[in-house]
Amino acid sequence: LGRSWSAELSKTTAVYSVGASIVHFNAPALVAATGALPTHELISVGGNVKLGDFRPYVAYYKSDLDPTVAGRLTQKNRILDLGLEWAGYSQMRFRANYVDDKGTALNGIAGRDGKKRTLVASAEYFLSKRTSLNAAVFNNRFSDGYKLEANNLAALSRDPNASSVTGYSAGIVHTF
């Protein structure tokens, strides 16, 4: 009971990085309500390549999360993550990221399947070697079961009837 493990394989050079990983977590004890030992397994594969001032990347994640409540199903997420970084100026960096998350049995509930699509754009301006200003804007779009998915409702303080939410952030980062 409670045995968890992980493995990772990667290759990194100045031009590209590729990798794959698997994490398997077993709950430390049987759940009384279900009589089962829930597990969470996450498999990922991805990489990036430097093309001049650009660095595109792609990653894919497969996540299976067992329920801890009797009568619920295993939640499954299949996530495609695409991104691009541009560092054309020594003092600035721009990033764009698109994530497509297809979830089934969200929160362990039968028939609660849906999609969440996230788009993020950000910029970073380096004031010095250790200090930078940053700004980002994001948009999440929800369909079907994702409109009722509890974690997104709580984290984004979102109305369950809303099909999208947009936000922004700005700040300063100093590395000590």
Disulfide bonds with the S-S distance in Angstrom:
none
